[in-house]
Amino acid sequence: MICEQDLAIPLFAQEAMVKAVKDAGGEMDAVRVNADHSPFLSKPDAVVDYLRLAAGEKVAGEK
């Protein structure tokens, strides 16, 4: 999850981490969430949906 309101790890740094993994040959899907550094506290439903998707489950609102 790329947390758009994170003040601890700036957006550009989060995006760079995802890019570094992909450039190294790793597989990574990243979603953006309008949350701070602790989305499990401020956006728990978004975190649960993301984990369910990562586990292969279909969730409401998925295309």
N, C-alpha and C positions, 0 to 999 in steps of 0.2 A: 504494500500500500504506500503510495506516495501521498504524504500528508501536506496539503497545500498551506496550512497555517502553522506549520512546525517552525518554532523559533530556535530550537536546539540544533536541528540539522536543516540548513536552508534548502529550498526547493532544488536549486542547481546541483547541490551535493547529492541529494537523493536520486535525481535523474542520472548523475554521473555514475553512481553506484550500480544502477540498473544497467546502464550502457556497458560498464566494465565487465559485468557478468556475461552479458550477451556477446561482447567482443572476445571474451575468453572461451566462447563456445558453449556457455551454459544456457539453459532454457529458463526463462523467467517471464511471467506475465505480471504486469504491474497495472494497478488501477489507481486512479486519483480519488482522493476523498477530501472534502472540505473539513479537515480536522486538524487538531494540534498534535503535539508530540506523543500524546497518549490516546490514540483513537479508541482503544478498548474501554476507556473511561468516558470520553465525550461522544463517541458514535458506536456504541456496542453492537447495535443492529447491523451496521455496515461491516463491522469486523466479522460477525457471525456469518453474514451472507458471503463474504469473501472466502472465509474458511470452508464453507459448504461448497462453493464453486470449485475451490482448489481440490476438494476431495472428490469432485466429479458429480456432485448432486446438482440438479436443476433447482433454481430458486426463483421466487416471484420477481418479475421485472427483467429476467434474463431474456435476451434475444435469441 
